[in-house]
Amino acid sequence: QVQLVESGGGLVQAGGSLRLSCAASGMNFRINTMGWYRQAPGKQRELVAGITSGGSTNYADSVKGRFTISRDNAKNTVYLQMNSLKPEDTAVYYCNAPRMGYDYWGQGTQVTVSS
């Protein structure tokens, strides 16, 4: 059974940094595209960043130049390094693994950026 467990969220001041981690199990991690999404109160869930099995990345325009997605296949873990955080980055961040036509999600981790 696929499991995704996020960690690393918290409260940070504007301009600060956080690194989120997502540990995956129950899947062949190294061949799977992975992604980070976020959902702010009253808003739809949106893609933040994605990384393919080959290491190609894509980012939402709002985070380009500030966030970096990476993966460690030896640890079955995907990371999201978030720098220069803004209050509008406040949201619950979810790890995502699309697999065989189905989306697997972690439980989410709260990121709160104070002004």
Stockholm file with secondary structure:
# STOCKHOLM 1.0

chainA/1-115         QVQLVESGGGLVQAGGSLRLSCAASGMNFRINTMGWYRQAPGKQRELVAGITSGGSTNYADSVKGRFTISRDNAKNTVYLQMNSLKPEDTAVYYCNAPRMGYDYWGQGTQVTVSS
#=GR chainA/1-115 SS CCEEEEECCEEEETTCCEEEEEEEESSCGGGSCEEEEEECTTSCCEEEEEECTTCCEEECGGGTTTEEEEEETTTTEEEEEECSCCGGGCEEEEEEEEETTEEEECCCEEEEEEC
#=GC SS_cons         CCEEEEECCEEEETTCCEEEEEEEESSCGGGSCEEEEEECTTSCCEEEEEECTTCCEEECGGGTTTEEEEEETTTTEEEEEECSCCGGGCEEEEEEEEETTEEEECCCEEEEEEC
//
